Amino acid sequence: MEKSMAEMQREVDRYISQFKEGYFSPLSMMARMSEEVGELAREVNHQFGEKPKKADEADNSIEMELGDILFITMCFANSLGIDLEEAHNKVMHKFSTRDADRWTKINTD
C-alpha cells in the first residue's frame, strides 16, 4: 500500500503526539539529523568504501538509515508546520527550470 507524503507526515505526528515530550527543538532535531546522516555515511562506507565492518559490529543497512533520515525529516517538518509534499514540488520546479539544461539528457527518441 503506497502512502502519500501527507499521510506519512500524519502518521509520524500521531506517533510523536502520544508522548508528553512531543517534538524536540529544531536545534536538537538538526543534531539528530546530522547523527543519522553520519550513520548513513558509515553504512555506505562499509558497503562501497574501503572500510569493511568489524566482526563484532551490529548489522545495519542503508535502507534503515535512509528510513531514519526520512523519519527525522518528517519530525522536523511537522514541528515547523512544513508540508513536505509542497516543499518537494517547489524543489522539483526549481530543478526542472533552473537546471533544465545542466545535465546531459538521455536520448528519448
Order of alpha helices (4+ residues) and beta strands (2+ residues): alpha-alpha-alpha-alpha
